Amino acid sequence: MSSPEEKTLILKSSDNEEFLVKESVAVQCITIKNLVEDGCDLDAIPLLNVDSKNLAWIIEFMEKYADSTSTDAEKKDFDTEFVKKPFNDVLGLILAANYLNFPALMDVMCDACANEMKLWSVEQVREKFHIQNDYTEEEEKAVRAENFWAFE
Amino acid sequence: MGGGFSALANEKNIVTHPSNPNLGDLPESCIALILSCLEPSEICKLARLNKTFHQSSFADVVWESKLPENHQILVKKLFSVEESSERLSKKEIFSRLCRPIRFSGDTKEVWLEKGRRGICVAISWKGMKITGIDDRRYWTHISTDESRFHTIAYLQQMWWLEVEGNLEFEFPAGNYSLFFRLQIGRTSKRAGWRIVSDLEQVHGWNIKPVKFQLELSNGQHTTSNCYLNEAAGKWMHYHVGDFVVENSYIPTKLKFSMAQIDCTHTKAGLCLDSVFIFPSESMKQLKQF
């Protein structure tokens, strides 16, 4: 039961679903924090680039991280489970966290994405993750040569 | 109210996000953050993926966390005047720092460990004060590729072994260990094989220990006494001691020495290469010179 002073916000996803979130939790997203500080008095905050699927996850993450009783070890365990999502969903959360400017979520999701990518060779990454190679062979050789020092 | 609201509505969101995004849909800023989670070799590998990844790999945010916190001081100290006055990107600074840089008239070398942000320093015997070093009865200077300075000093025979050196350097805060790189006996190459030569000359090392000392201007001080009784022909790192740097922004001033001045016995057959200082956790550095 929230205390009388505890303000809640309504966050509205791009597909018009509304989510009730405590203000103290939601302001982990700097974009939302700025809105609140600017004195936004809308009934619901429309998040045009976050659908309900992503918003539900983001709220789950925000609530875990806002919980002062959860220890660092518990957060780490939570993160480990949280990132076990299909790769496209990981990317979707990165885009949403970027849009909402939510540093903690960005860090966790970018780390998960990096961990997935580093397992593969360049050719495998292109294939698995559908990246178009817009280099000529010479250009790619030039990039390799420019970064030789990293492999010494 | 307007500023924040329009930020949500307009900024970087003119195109709504795809529902099933691919890596190609990520803006450069997000790719840069992903790359910043990786090791330098992985970053440089993925820079070949496509032009966007390549471009993102140049972002300062990717390399900032890999540089020591006092890298601006190190740039001023170690890079040429022209280089340090240019606005170098963090990537350029990183790539320059992780290749060894000579300083102090070529007698010292510093480099940044790629993996752990640790600064390592090597000091050649040429940068040390060695009793009798120019007297060819006692010491000879040998060119060799077994030293990163391409030269070692070989002690033929002497009563008085005394080697001293000092260093003033802005080490980033952390724990460091100092070692002397020494070899009993000298080696040469015959038909591609490395063999120990003049082994019969080697003596005096198991009679009394060698005294190694390390002293910092802030009072930290260690002494260790060690017999140099390792097998001949093998380069060894003799641990002198450890020290702690608390402030990355003021130079650490240290003195180190090794001595065996007991005049009851001569010492002979020792190769002195250099002193190494590196972060205490970096034991793998010991495998390379």
Chai-1 contact restraints between the chains, C-beta under 6 A:
chainA,res_idxA,chainB,res_idxB,connection_type,confidence,min_distance_angstrom,max_distance_angstrom,comment,restraint_id
A,T31,B,L8,contact,1.0,0.0,6.0,A-B,restraint_1
A,N34,B,G4,contact,1.0,0.0,6.0,A-B,restraint_2
A,L35,B,G4,contact,1.0,0.0,6.0,A-B,restraint_3
A,D38,B,M1,contact,1.0,0.0,6.0,A-B,restraint_4
A,D38,B,G3,contact,1.0,0.0,6.0,A-B,restraint_5
A,D38,B,G4,contact,1.0,0.0,6.0,A-B,restraint_6
A,G39,B,M1,contact,1.0,0.0,6.0,A-B,restraint_7
A,C40,B,M1,contact,1.0,0.0,6.0,A-B,restraint_8
A,N49,B,N13,contact,1.0,0.0,6.0,A-B,restraint_9
A,N49,B,T16,contact,1.0,0.0,6.0,A-B,restraint_10
A,N49,B,H17,contact,1.0,0.0,6.0,A-B,restraint_11
A,N88,B,N20,contact,1.0,0.0,6.0,A-B,restraint_12
A,L91,B,P21,contact,1.0,0.0,6.0,A-B,restraint_13
A,G92,B,P21,contact,1.0,0.0,6.0,A-B,restraint_14
A,I94,B,C30,contact,1.0,0.0,6.0,A-B,restraint_15
A,L95,B,H17,contact,1.0,0.0,6.0,A-B,restraint_16
A,L95,B,P21,contact,1.0,0.0,6.0,A-B,restraint_17
A,N98,B,C30,contact,1.0,0.0,6.0,A-B,restraint_18
A,C110,B,L33,contact,1.0,0.0,6.0,A-B,restraint_19
A,C110,B,I34,contact,1.0,0.0,6.0,A-B,restraint_20
A,C110,B,C37,contact,1.0,0.0,6.0,A-B,restraint_21
A,D111,B,C37,contact,1.0,0.0,6.0,A-B,restraint_22
A,C113,B,I34,contact,1.0,0.0,6.0,A-B,restraint_23
A,A114,B,I34,contact,1.0,0.0,6.0,A-B,restraint_24
A,A114,B,C37,contact,1.0,0.0,6.0,A-B,restraint_25
A,A114,B,L38,contact,1.0,0.0,6.0,A-B,restraint_26
A,K118,B,L38,contact,1.0,0.0,6.0,A-B,restraint_27
A,K118,B,E42,contact,1.0,0.0,6.0,A-B,restraint_28
A,V122,B,R48,contact,1.0,0.0,6.0,A-B,restraint_29
A,F129,B,L23,contact,1.0,0.0,6.0,A-B,restraint_30
A,H130,B,N22,contact,1.0,0.0,6.0,A-B,restraint_31
A,I131,B,L23,contact,1.0,0.0,6.0,A-B,restraint_32
A,I131,B,G24,contact,1.0,0.0,6.0,A-B,restraint_33
A,I131,B,L49,contact,1.0,0.0,6.0,A-B,restraint_34
A,I131,B,N50,contact,1.0,0.0,6.0,A-B,restraint_35
A,N133,B,N50,contact,1.0,0.0,6.0,A-B,restraint_36
A,D134,B,N50,contact,1.0,0.0,6.0,A-B,restraint_37
A,D134,B,K51,contact,1.0,0.0,6.0,A-B,restraint_38
A,E140,B,R48,contact,1.0,0.0,6.0,A-B,restraint_39
A,V143,B,A47,contact,1.0,0.0,6.0,A-B,restraint_40
A,V143,B,R48,contact,1.0,0.0,6.0,A-B,restraint_41
A,V143,B,H54,contact,1.0,0.0,6.0,A-B,restraint_42
A,N147,B,C44,contact,1.0,0.0,6.0,A-B,restraint_43
A,W149,B,S95,contact,1.0,0.0,6.0,A-B,restraint_44
A,W149,B,R99,contact,1.0,0.0,6.0,A-B,restraint_45
A,A150,B,P40,contact,1.0,0.0,6.0,A-B,restraint_46
A,A150,B,S41,contact,1.0,0.0,6.0,A-B,restraint_47
A,A150,B,C44,contact,1.0,0.0,6.0,A-B,restraint_48
A,F151,B,S41,contact,1.0,0.0,6.0,A-B,restraint_49
